[in-house]
Amino acid sequence: MTMEMIAGAALVLAMASMDDGGATVSGSSPAAVHLPATSVAASAAASQPGALALADVLRLAAAHNENYAITDQQLVQAGLLRDRAWAALLPTLAVAGSYTHFDKQVEANNRIIQRQDTLAGNLSAQWTLFRGPAVAGVMRAYDATEAAVQRVTWTRRNLAFEVARSYFAALATDNLVRASERALITAEQDVAAARARRAAGNALAIDETRAQLELVTAQGRLTEARNTRDDAAEYLAFLTGQPQPLQLASTAVAAAEEGPEVVEVAALRQRRPDVQAAEFDLAAAEDAVRGAWLDYLPTAALTGNALLSQNTGWSGEPFSWNAVVALQWQLLDGGLRRATRLDSDASLIRARQELQLIERTVQREVKKAQRDVVTAAATLDTSRERLRLARQNQQATASRYQAGLATSLELNDTADALIQAEVAVIASELDLTLARLARRHALGLDPLGR
């Protein structure tokens, strides 16, 4: 396998940590990779003191990643939607004070009716007894708040899956480093064997040169693999808000296989926050339509005022008050209410179509995720079989080379085929883990399958 091909495989694994997913690998040879159940991941961490399982890494991200703190504030803002809506119907109270200078003082019957300089204070209260759009606005605010909560939940879940993909990618790149280290050991052994054969007169100088070339190539592969591992580890540390890369539990995870699941639309509605958000958006749009129709009804309000002034007026009392019950019915508005009603009708139709679209999209995502898991599992089986055959071929060729029955070119070819097969297994394990994560995401589960 050429150096460029190894570098390409390393790049794929590095990008997977940031964009697509991750895999779990371990052992002295490429190990089976399965999406872990919580208990399995925990047992893996327990076998390595200080090592973090997926659940531990997710908790770190939730505690230290700024995106989670941002969603906390989004929840606060969502709750304020209801407070604003209620404010349009709850009583209001205001106090005002004034100083007035009149052009003259007015007196009648030896009594001051109006002072030239007057201080006054006013206490006013108002309560909207009924206003159609405000009543519907309260219902709409509750639905809009729930929609916002579901969107925040969906955002947090997507963040958790990004952390999970980075976690598995970091483990996968570590396995890539181990495969490169094994290839380097093999290359060093081949150089020693070529020198021994040349010293014994059983090989040519070109055989030793080829072995040295493979050694240099293996050294470059190892450097690239280590850089890729460092990139993946640093990205995971970034997602979890940690200053240094984390120590991860690298024990082989042997979770139970996840069989195909048939999920009804109703179940997906309960599991997927994005679907629930669309349902609340639809409910909010229906509330807006009700509010547009209620706007044609009269409004009723209660107003009260209390006045304290140095100008006693004809009553001779500095204090006075009044209460007013007002009923207003707007007959003509220039078409404003009609435009509002038509706009809310259009928003309702759009909300219905968006809900239908997201439901069909989710069903498609689930079906595709099911197929991707099956495809990835089959590809992994094929890659493992190729690795088994490549290992047998390399061992047989090495024995024939020691016996003088194989050339150095054949030895190098089998060594390249072996490392290529090992990298293919690592990539296939990563793909299978990504596919299982994607299926959990499509089913509305979290990265731990809950």
C-alpha positions in Angstrom: 0.0 0.0 0.0 1.5 3.4 -0.9 2.1 6.2 1.5 -0.6 8.3 -0.2 -3.2 5.7 0.3 -2.3 5.4 4.0 -2.5 9.2 4.4 -5.8 9.2 2.7 -7.2 6.6 5.1 -5.9 8.6 8.0 -7.5 11.8 6.6 -10.8 10.0 6.3 -10.6 9.0 10.0 -9.7 12.5 11.0 -12.6 14.1 9.2 -15.0 11.5 10.6 -14.3 12.8 14.0 -15.5 16.2 13.0 -18.3 15.5 10.5 -19.5 12.0 10.3 -18.8 9.7 13.3 -16.3 7.5 15.1 -15.4 3.9 15.9 -14.1 1.9 18.8 -11.1 -0.3 18.3 -8.7 -2.1 20.6 -6.3 -4.9 21.1 -3.1 -5.9 19.4 -4.9 -6.3 16.1 -8.0 -4.6 14.7 -10.8 -5.5 17.0 -14.5 -5.8 16.6 -16.3 -2.5 16.8 -19.8 -2.3 18.2 -21.9 0.6 19.4 -21.7 0.3 23.2 -24.5 -0.1 25.6 -24.1 2.0 28.7 -23.2 -0.9 30.9 -20.6 -2.2 28.5 -19.0 1.2 28.1 -18.9 1.6 31.9 -17.2 -1.8 32.3 -14.7 -0.8 29.7 -13.8 2.3 31.7 -13.6 0.3 34.9 -10.9 -1.9 33.5 -8.7 1.2 33.0 -8.4 3.5 36.0 -8.9 7.1 34.9 -10.2 6.1 31.4 -13.5 7.7 30.3 -16.4 5.9 28.7 -18.8 7.5 26.3 -21.2 8.4 29.1 -18.5 10.2 31.0 -17.4 12.1 27.9 -21.0 13.2 27.3 -21.3 14.4 30.8 -18.1 16.5 30.5 -19.4 18.0 27.3 -22.8 18.9 28.9 -21.0 20.6 31.8 -18.2 22.5 29.9 -19.2 23.0 26.3 -20.4 26.5 25.7 -23.1 25.3 23.3 -25.0 23.7 26.2 -24.8 26.9 28.2 -26.2 28.7 25.1 -29.2 26.3 25.0 -29.8 27.0 28.7 -30.4 30.7 27.9 -32.5 29.7 25.0 -34.8 27.9 27.4 -35.0 31.0 29.6 -35.9 33.1 26.6 -38.6 30.6 25.6 -40.2 30.8 29.0 -40.5 34.5 28.6 -42.8 34.1 25.6 -45.7 33.2 28.0 -44.9 36.2 30.3 -45.2 38.6 27.4 -48.4 37.1 26.3 -50.0 37.3 29.7 -48.9 40.9 30.1 -51.5 41.9 27.4 -54.4 40.7 29.7 -53.2 41.3 33.2 -53.9 44.6 35.1 -51.4 47.5 34.9 -50.8 50.2 37.5 -49.0 53.5 36.9 -48.2 56.6 39.0 -47.7 60.0 37.6 -46.8 63.4 39.1 -46.8 66.8 37.6 -46.1 70.5 38.3 -48.2 73.1 36.3 -47.8 76.8 36.1 -50.9 78.6 34.9 -51.1 82.1 33.5 -53.2 83.3 36.4 -54.8 82.2 39.7 -58.6 81.7 39.6 -60.7 82.4 42.6 -64.5 82.3 43.2 -66.5 83.0 46.3 -63.3 83.7 48.3 -62.0 80.2 47.4 -59.1 79.3 45.1 -60.3 77.2 42.2 -57.0 77.1 40.3 -53.7 77.9 41.8 -51.1 79.5 39.5 -48.5 76.9 40.5 -50.0 73.5 41.1 -48.6 70.1 42.2 -50.6 67.0 41.3 -50.3 63.2 41.5 -52.3 60.6 39.6 -52.7 56.8 40.2 -54.2 54.9 37.2 -55.0 51.3 36.8 -56.2 49.5 33.7 -57.4 45.9 33.1 -58.2 44.5 29.7 -61.3 42.3 30.3 -61.4 40.9 26.8 -59.4 41.3 23.7 -59.6 38.4 21.3 -56.1 38.4 19.8 -54.6 38.7 23.3 -56.6 35.7 24.5 -55.4 33.6 21.5 -51.9 35.0 22.0 -51.6 33.4 25.4 -52.5 30.0 23.9 -50.1 30.6 21.1 -47.3 31.6 23.5 -47.6 28.3 25.4 -47.4 26.3 22.1 -44.5 28.4 20.9 -42.7 27.9 24.2 -43.1 24.1 23.9 -41.8 24.2 20.3 -38.8 26.2 21.5 -38.1 23.7 24.3 -38.2 20.8 21.8 -35.8 22.6 19.4 -33.4 23.1 22.3 -33.7 19.4 23.2 -33.0 18.5 19.6 -30.0 20.8 19.5 -28.6 19.3 22.6 -29.1 15.8 21.2 -27.2 16.7 18.0 -24.4 18.1 20.1 -24.3 14.8 22.1 -24.0 12.8 18.8 -21.2 15.1 17.6 -19.4 14.3 20.9 -20.1 10.6 20.4 -18.8 10.6 16.9 -15.6 12.4 18.0 -15.2 9.9 20.9 -15.3 6.9 18.6 -13.1 8.6 16.0 -10.4 9.2 18.6 -10.5 5.5 19.5 -10.3 4.5 15.8 -7.3 6.7 15.1 -5.6 5.2 18.1 -6.1 1.8 16.5 -4.7 3.2 13.2 -1.5 4.2 15.1 -1.2 0.6 16.5 -1.6 -0.8 13.0 1.1 1.6 11.7 3.4 0.5 14.6 3.0 -3.1 13.6 3.8 -2.3 10.0 6.9 -0.5 11.2 8.1 -3.5 13.2 7.5 -5.8 10.2 9.5 -3.4 8.0 12.4 -3.4 10.5 12.3 -7.2 10.6 12.4 -7.3 6.8 15.4 -5.0 6.6 17.3 -7.2 9.1 16.3 -10.3 7.1 17.4 -8.7 3.8 20.8 -7.8 5.3 21.3 -11.2 6.7 20.5 -12.8 3.3 22.8 -10.4 1.5 25.6 -11.1 3.9 25.1 -14.8 3.3 25.1 -14.2 -0.5 21.5 -15.2 -0.9 20.2 -11.8 -1.9 21.1 -8.8 -4.0 21.7 -5.2 -2.9 18.4 -4.2 -4.4 16.6 -6.5 -2.0 18.1 -4.6 0.9 17.3 -1.3 -0.7 13.6 -2.3 -1.2 13.4 -3.3 2.4 14.9 0.0 3.5 12.5 1.9 1.3 9.5 0.1 2.9 11.0 1.0 6.3 11.1 4.7 5.5 7.5 4.5 4.2 6.4 2.7 7.3 8.0 5.5 9.4 6.1 8.1 7.4 2.8 6.2 7.8 3.3 6.1 11.6 4.0 9.8 11.8 0.8 10.6 9.8 -1.3 8.2 11.9 0.0 9.8 15.1 -0.8 13.3 13.8 -4.3 12.1 12.9 -4.8 10.7 16.3 -3.7 13.9 17.9 -6.1 15.9 15.8 -9.0 13.7 16.8 -8.0 13.8 20.5 -7.8 17.6 20.4 -11.1 17.9 18.8 -12.7 15.7 21.4 -11.1 17.8 24.1 -12.5 20.9 22.4 -16.0 19.5 22.4 -15.8 18.6 26.1 -14.2 21.9 27.1 -11.0 20.3 28.4 -7.6 21.8 28.1 -5.8 18.5 27.5 -6.8 15.4 25.5 -8.8 12.8 27.4 -7.8 9.3 28.4 -10.4 7.1 26.8 -11.5 3.5 27.6 -10.0 1.6 24.7 -11.1 -1.9 25.8 -12.9 -3.7 23.0 -16.6 -3.1 23.3 -18.9 -6.1 22.7 -22.4 -4.7 22.7 -25.3 -6.8 21.6 -26.1 -6.5 17.9 -28.9 -4.2 17.1 -31.4 -5.9 15.0 -33.7 -4.1 12.5 -36.4 -2.1 14.2 -39.9 -1.3 12.7 -41.0 2.0 14.2 -44.4 3.5 13.7 -44.9 7.2 13.0 -46.6 7.6 16.4 -43.5 6.3 18.2 -41.2 8.6 16.2 -43.4 11.5 17.1 -42.8 10.7 20.8 -39.1 10.2 20.3 -38.0 12.9 17.9 -38.0 16.4 19.4 -37.8 18.0 15.9 -41.1 16.3 15.0 -42.7 17.4 18.3 -41.5 21.0 17.7 -43.2 20.9 14.3 -46.4 19.7 16.0 -46.3 22.6 18.5 -45.6 25.0 15.6 -48.8 23.7 14.0 -50.7 24.3 17.2 -49.3 27.8 17.5 -50.4 28.5 13.9 -53.9 27.3 14.7 -54.0 29.7 17.7 -53.0 32.5 15.4 -55.9 31.8 13.2 -58.3 31.9 16.2 -56.8 35.2 17.2 -57.4 36.7 13.8 -61.0 35.7 13.9 -61.4 36.9 17.5 -60.1 40.3 16.5 -63.5 41.0 14.9 -65.1 41.0 18.3 -65.4 44.0 20.6 -62.8 44.7 23.3 -63.7 45.5 26.9 -61.5 47.2 29.4 -61.8 48.6 33.0 -59.9 51.8 33.9 -59.6 53.5 37.2 -57.9 56.8 38.2 -57.2 58.5 41.5 -56.1 62.2 41.4 -54.6 64.2 44.2 -54.1 67.9 43.3 -53.6 71.3 44.9 -56.3 72.5 42.5 -59.5 71.5 44.3 -61.8 72.8 41.6 -65.4 73.4 42.3 -65.7 70.5 44.7 -63.2 71.9 47.1 -61.7 68.4 47.6 -58.0 67.8 46.7 -58.7 64.1 46.1 -60.9 62.6 43.4 -61.3 59.3 41.6 -63.2 57.6 38.7 -63.8 54.2 37.2 -64.6 53.5 33.6 -65.8 50.3 31.8 -65.1 50.8 28.1 -66.5 48.7 25.3 -65.0 49.3 21.8 -66.0 47.6 18.6 -64.0 48.6 15.5 -66.2 48.4 12.4 -63.8 49.5 9.7 -60.0 49.1 9.8 -59.0 49.6 6.2 -58.6 45.8 5.7 -56.0 45.3 8.4 -57.8 42.5 10.1 -58.6 40.7 6.9 -54.9 40.8 5.9 -53.9 39.5 9.3 -56.4 36.7 9.0 -55.2 35.7 5.5 -51.6 35.8 6.7 -52.4 33.5 9.6 -54.3 31.1 7.2 -51.2 30.9 5.0 -49.0 30.3 8.0 -51.3 27.4 9.1 -51.2 25.8 5.7 -47.4 26.1 5.7 -47.1 24.6 9.2 -49.2 21.6 8.2 -47.0 21.0 5.1 -43.9 21.4 7.2 -45.1 18.8 9.7 -46.0 16.4 6.9 -42.6 16.9 5.3 -40.6 16.3 8.4 -42.6 13.2 9.2 -41.9 11.8 5.8 -38.3 12.8 6.1 -37.9 11.1 9.4 -39.4 7.9 8.0 -37.0 8.0 5.2 -34.1 8.6 7.6 -35.0 5.6 9.6 -35.2 3.3 6.6 -31.9 4.6 5.2 -30.3 4.2 8.6 -31.5 0.6 8.7 -30.0 -0.2 5.3 -26.7 1.6 6.1 -26.3 -0.6 9.2 -26.8 -3.8 7.2 -24.4 -2.6 4.4 -21.8 -1.5 6.9 -22.0 -4.8 8.8 -21.6 -6.8 5.5 -18.6 -4.6 4.5 -17.0 -5.2 7.8 -17.3 -9.0 7.5 -15.7 -8.7 4.0 -12.9 -6.6 5.4 -12.2 -9.0 8.2 -12.0 -11.9 5.8 -9.6 -10.0 3.6 -7.5 -9.3 6.6 -7.4 -12.9 7.6 -6.3 -13.9 4.1 -3.8 -11.1 3.9 -2.2 -12.1 7.2 -2.0 -15.8 6.1 -0.4 -14.7 2.8 2.1 -12.4 4.5 3.1 -15.1 6.9 3.5 -17.7 4.1 5.5 -15.3 2.0 7.8 -14.4 4.9 8.5 -18.1 5.4 9.2 -18.6 1.7 11.5 -15.6 1.7 13.5 -16.9 4.6 13.8 -20.2 2.7 14.9 -18.3 -0.4 11.8 -19.2 -2.3 10.3 -15.7 -2.6 11.6 -12.4 -3.7 11.8 -9.2 -1.8 9.3 -7.7 -4.1 6.8 -10.4 -3.2 7.5 -9.8 0.5 6.9 -6.1 0.2 3.7 -6.6 -1.7 2.3 -8.9 0.9 3.3 -6.5 3.7 1.5 -3.6 1.9 -1.5 -5.8 1.4 -1.6 -6.6 5.1 -1.5 -3.0 6.3 -4.0 -2.1 3.7 -6.3 -4.8 5.0 -5.8 -3.7 8.6 -6.7 -0.1 7.7 -9.7 -1.3 5.8 -11.0 -3.1 8.8 -10.5 0.0 11.0 -12.4 2.1 8.4 -15.2 -0.5 8.2 -15.5 -0.7 11.9 -15.8 3.1 12.0 -18.4 3.0 9.3 -20.5 0.5 11.2 -20.3 2.5 14.4 -21.3 5.6 12.4 -24.2 3.8 10.9 -25.4 2.6 14.3 -25.1 6.1 15.7 -27.1 7.4 12.7 -29.8 4.8 13.3 -30.1 5.8 16.9 -30.3 9.4 15.9 -33.0 8.7 13.3 -35.0 6.7 15.9 -34.9 9.7 18.3 -32.6 8.0 20.8 -29.5 9.5 22.4 -26.0 8.2 21.7 -26.3 5.7 24.5 -29.5 4.2 23.0 -31.9 5.7 25.6 
